[in-house]
Amino acid sequence: MEKSRKNIVKEAGVKAGRFVVFAFFLLLYGHAYSKTLRVIYFSAEPPAIVPYRAFDPDSYAVINYIFDKLVGFDYNGNPVPWLAVSWKRLDPLTTEFKLRKGVKFHNGEELTAEDVKFTIELHLDPNTKSPTRGILSSIKEVQVVDRYTFRIITHFPDGMLIYRLHMFSDVLPASYVKKVGLDEFAKAPIGTGPFKFKAIEKGKRIILEKNPDYWQAGWPKYDELIFELIPEKEWADALLQGKVDVVFNLLGKDAIRLQKFPEIKLMKKLVHIAYQVTLSNKGPLADKDIRKALNYAVNRARLLRVGDAGFGKIIPSLGKFGELGSAAEELQPYPYDPKKASEILSSKGYSKDKPLRLTALVSDLAETVFNSIKQDLAAVGVIVDAKVVPRSEWAMRIPIAKMTKGKPDWDGDIAASMVDNPIKDAAFHYFIFLHSMGPFSIMSDPEYDKKLEWAVGVVDEKEHEKRLKEVDKMIYENAYLIFTYQRELILGMRKNISVKGIVINGHMDNVLWNAEIM
């Protein structure tokens, strides 16, 4: 039976009314459908958000979401295809790479081999003053074979090349950078990454928005990624109060407190992060015995309890457990022996009555740990005058200053911060912290430089690893640092956040771009 005109009109009116109500609901509550992930990774604005002006964890936390690198890592630090889908070594000096086709920059331009060549050459150009120049300095030239194929030729057989390209090959759009210039590009960068740069609210937050055309189809699953700038001491409370959704690098004591709350969940993993306390080798610290005395003075078991409530593992040298080329499994940590430390210092003319006085620049993320070290050193007659600054300022004064000005903006005895190894190969930390050209290094030892260069200059990975272990043992024997412990990274998040895992390097690389808000 056909419906009457009256009933048809009536049904149409009801449907129209429902549509109006639904549209009104969307207007009022549309924000509920726009998902935003708020994260804490640093307490102050990072030095840069473009790769040619950065060499620090805070900057790269943002950079890695705007840009993509040539080589990716899985959660255990093994190289995997990313922008480069394959690579093969043609000879000891030449490696050929194939690019992924169809990848677009945020402005719609397609990624090509010319962009890769431009990016690497930009870093290597002394006029750019890129902090990354040193870590890429093994590269002699980049040859474009065709639109999606290029070759990297190195100065020497480089066993570290693929690892270098994981962290330090974020590709820039060549034509666009040439058009706007480096300074303008740095204000609003464009990459191929899962998020686009949106805004920086000075002193408050950095805002990124979803790249709807990301080459990994279907990702990201949320619309905005916001880095909130909050003092480190307030991180745990910010998570608990719902001001943020995720906190990286929670302190152990905060994790213990937060695990009691059902609205919070934690994820933990031993990663390649440690508190690095580097020493100059000038003045009193030019004496290896004094550097050893500093290591005997430190109670590392207490340090681990104070710094991370026991979430971590004491390391004997610079190399960390699980790194390629670390001798951590073969060495024993310096024992806690304040008596021996005092005896060594006494033989050099120092005591509590006549203390050895040192200065230190300490990042805020290492403050708790370094205060414990200071107490131990004071007990054996070593007084440290420490200046604590945000890690972003610490990075500006040491690695960024050294790579852009030729020397750190710090002429003291000790530099302390919490730093990760983004590329698994221990040679990275052996270089940046101790080589005379290393951006984090405040020492210079020609014999050490020669040893490290020997270790890196071999293609065979087993031989490379063997040589690097010898370097780690040299670091241990010479006590180039005050050795501490390897951190268990604790990721705190609200219960509605889902992540797939923590990367062994402790970076955000594969953690948040594929996170989901439930």
Stockholm file with secondary structure:
# STOCKHOLM 1.0

chainA/1-518         MEKSRKNIVKEAGVKAGRFVVFAFFLLLYGHAYSKTLRVIYFSAEPPAIVPYRAFDPDSYAVINYIFDKLVGFDYNGNPVPWLAVSWKRLDPLTTEFKLRKGVKFHNGEELTAEDVKFTIELHLDPNTKSPTRGILSSIKEVQVVDRYTFRIITHFPDGMLIYRLHMFSDVLPASYVKKVGLDEFAKAPIGTGPFKFKAIEKGKRIILEKNPDYWQAGWPKYDELIFELIPEKEWADALLQGKVDVVFNLLGKDAIRLQKFPEIKLMKKLVHIAYQVTLSNKGPLADKDIRKALNYAVNRARLLRVGDAGFGKIIPSLGKFGELGSAAEELQPYPYDPKKASEILSSKGYSKDKPLRLTALVSDLAETVFNSIKQDLAAVGVIVDAKVVPRSEWAMRIPIAKMTKGKPDWDGDIAASMVDNPIKDAAFHYFIFLHSMGPFSIMSDPEYDKKLEWAVGVVDEKEHEKRLKEVDKMIYENAYLIFTYQRELILGMRKNISVKGIVINGHMDNVLWNAEIM
#=GR chainA/1-518 SS CCCCHHHHHHHHHHHHHHHHHHHHHHHHHGGGGSCEEEEESCSSCCSCSSGGGCCSHHHHHHHHHHSCCSEEECTTSCEEESSEEEEEEEETTEEEEEECTTCBCTTSCBCCHHHHHHHHHHHHCGGGTCTTTTTTTTEEEEEEEETTEEEEEESSCCTTHHHHHHHSCCCCCHHHHHHHCHHHHHHSCCCSSSEEEEEEETTTEEEEEECTTCSSTTCCSSSEEEEECCCGGGHHHHHHTTSCSEESSCCHHHHHHHTTCTTEEEEEEEEEEEEEEEECCSGGGGSHHHHHHHHHHCCHHHHHHHHHTTCEEECSSSSCTTSBTCCTTTCCCCCCCHHHHHHHHHHTTCCSSSCEEEEEEEEGGGHHHHHHHHHHHHTTTEEEEEEEECHHHHHIIIIIHHHHHSSCSCCSSEEEEEEECTTSBTHHHHHHHHSTTCTTCCCCCHHHHHHHHHHHSCCCHHHHHHHHHHHHHHHHHHTCEECCEEEEEEEEEETTEECCCCCTTCCSTTTSTTCEEC
#=GC SS_cons         CCCCHHHHHHHHHHHHHHHHHHHHHHHHHGGGGSCEEEEESCSSCCSCSSGGGCCSHHHHHHHHHHSCCSEEECTTSCEEESSEEEEEEEETTEEEEEECTTCBCTTSCBCCHHHHHHHHHHHHCGGGTCTTTTTTTTEEEEEEEETTEEEEEESSCCTTHHHHHHHSCCCCCHHHHHHHCHHHHHHSCCCSSSEEEEEEETTTEEEEEECTTCSSTTCCSSSEEEEECCCGGGHHHHHHTTSCSEESSCCHHHHHHHTTCTTEEEEEEEEEEEEEEEECCSGGGGSHHHHHHHHHHCCHHHHHHHHHTTCEEECSSSSCTTSBTCCTTTCCCCCCCHHHHHHHHHHTTCCSSSCEEEEEEEEGGGHHHHHHHHHHHHTTTEEEEEEEECHHHHHIIIIIHHHHHSSCSCCSSEEEEEEECTTSBTHHHHHHHHSTTCTTCCCCCHHHHHHHHHHHSCCCHHHHHHHHHHHHHHHHHHTCEECCEEEEEEEEEETTEECCCCCTTCCSTTTSTTCEEC
//
